[in-house]
Amino acid sequence: MHLRTDALRRLTRWLPVLAVLAAACSPEHYPQTALRPISDFARIGDDVQTTTFYWALGVFVLVEGALLYAIFRFRGKPNDAEPAQVHGNTTIEIIWTVIPALILAFIAVPTVRGIFETAAVPPEADALKVEVVGHQWWWEFRYPDLGITTANEVHIPVGQTVSFRMGTADVVHSFWPPRFAGKRDVFPNRETRLWFKAEEAGEYPGQCAEFCGIQHGRMAFRVRAQSAEDFQGWVAHMQTLGAKPAAAAPGDTVRTASAGAAVPAAPAQAAQGTKPGAAGKDTSAAAPAAAQDPAYAAGEKLFLAKGCVGCHSLNAVNAPKGMIGPNLANVGARSYIGAGSFKNTDETLARWIQNPQAMKQGVLMPNLGVKPEEAKALVAYLRAHQ
Ligand code: CUA
């Protein structure tokens, strides 16, 4: 008897620890969780998993309960006679074959239904269209109907279905925003689709979920779910980031891509210029002030001189396709750099510019021999790109 109370006492001593461990699994501590769905798509998967879990829990309790009961109720004592020998019981065997078969059927129906629901692509008429391009090792997001491009942080409106068309510029990746949807591989020369309707505003992590090279683990992204109004505001603002920054000299060298996909400046500017209310909302609020900053001006020169411009576009509007590096039109406003890898502070940005290889070994951005002072200027320049 005292053995059992002993075990009980030991267990209660561990309860607070277990409680703390359970609390540590909360989305606040592990935000990359699929167990707290906040979209219609994620709920389909979560329902299947919850249903399966409760069936499994029931089976576990019944089987372990029966086992424990049998162990204690029929345990042998030293002088017991030999128990009766039996070869089995056909009725019981039929029962424990039929019941699991029925349970599997109960699980299979919602599972198959979920597979079809998530594979079906909803009509795009009312959806926001987003193109996703995987790169080693970052994510490109294009909004074809809005004419804007961004990288590593995809903004979406709450309450509107987002329809993703996805591909890759190089190897196979997998797009996975765990709180919104399951993993979806992206392939070269083949389009995959994904959709979901976000239910809660906030910033959520996403991750590449298919091994794609040495920095696969640092191919993350952020989902910025916003109220419809905030999203419209963001779009309107991004649509002003089509021209070179206010301080740049005429000639617009900035928008020319190394890939040869030079985009004519005039149409882009004209297109966004017609948008009422969009024009004044530029970085121009910050840029002229920033332009007075000698560091900004020096950074701008360096951005050209060091060849950053060969791989990175600073235009959100009609950004050239096929850029090697992420679009930097609003890099100053992003929470992370290095594809969701490092907090976007002046310090990390400066370190990155000076030695990206030290932070993300194998990244396609080479060390350009940028000196600390130069990095400071480049940070000032990029920070103004919000
Ligand atoms: Cu991209 Cu793993």
Boltz pocket constraint, residues with backbone or C-beta under 6 A from the ligand:
constraints:
  - pocket:
      binder: B
      contacts: [[A, 134], [A, 135], [A, 137], [A, 172], [A, 173], [A, 174], [A, 208], [A, 209], [A, 210], [A, 211], [A, 212], [A, 213], [A, 215], [A, 216], [A, 217], [A, 219]]
      max_distance: 6.0
